[in-house]
Amino acid sequence: LLSSTTVSFGGAKSRAQAQAAAMTAQQQAEAAQAQNQALAQRAAQLESQLAELHATKTERGMVVTIGDVLFATNQANLTPNGMSTLRKLAEVMQQNPERTVLVEGFTDSTGSSSYNQDLSQRRANAVATALGSMGVERQRIATRAYGEAFPVAGNDTAANRQMNRRVEIVLSNDNAPIPQRTAGR
């Protein structure tokens, strides 16, 4: 008789453990579902913000281009419109602390190669400094100057040269490193 009571008590204990395990599993599933919903909402918000910045999805990450019109001619100073674009990007960066940016400077082929290299670096630095002053941690920002390399148009007309004078800001895919630029990208 004693042994059947023990078995019965052991069975109740097993049922209680099973119920507790089921409850824990359900709570974990609900937490995972809530986390997935939050991530999906954050991804949708990021996509909307990047669309507003006219970002282009590439294998290197999302690319925001700041054209020559957002800099004073032959200068590295951002115009008010350029600063407005960067404020939006800084907001995206603050909401996505796992992401980094690579600021790439470019020029047209007018002038000496060394001058163009220097100007493209100064423009990239100006963008990096502005993002830093807007609250983006400096260790999340890298710069690279390409001068007249990687043109997006021929340098044969004023309109084409203007398209080549730009800064491209590459926003990393999550916390992945941003691949080096190669010919054609």
Secondary structure as UniProt FT lines:
FT   HELIX           2..52
FT   TURN            53..54
FT   STRAND          56..58
FT   TURN            59..60
FT   STRAND          61..67
FT   HELIX           68..70
FT   TURN            73..74
FT   HELIX           80..95
FT   TURN            97..98
FT   STRAND          101..106
FT   HELIX           113..133
FT   TURN            134..135
FT   HELIX           138..140
FT   STRAND          141..145
FT   TURN            147..148
FT   HELIX           158..164
FT   STRAND          166..171
FT   TURN            174..175
FT   TURN            183..184
//
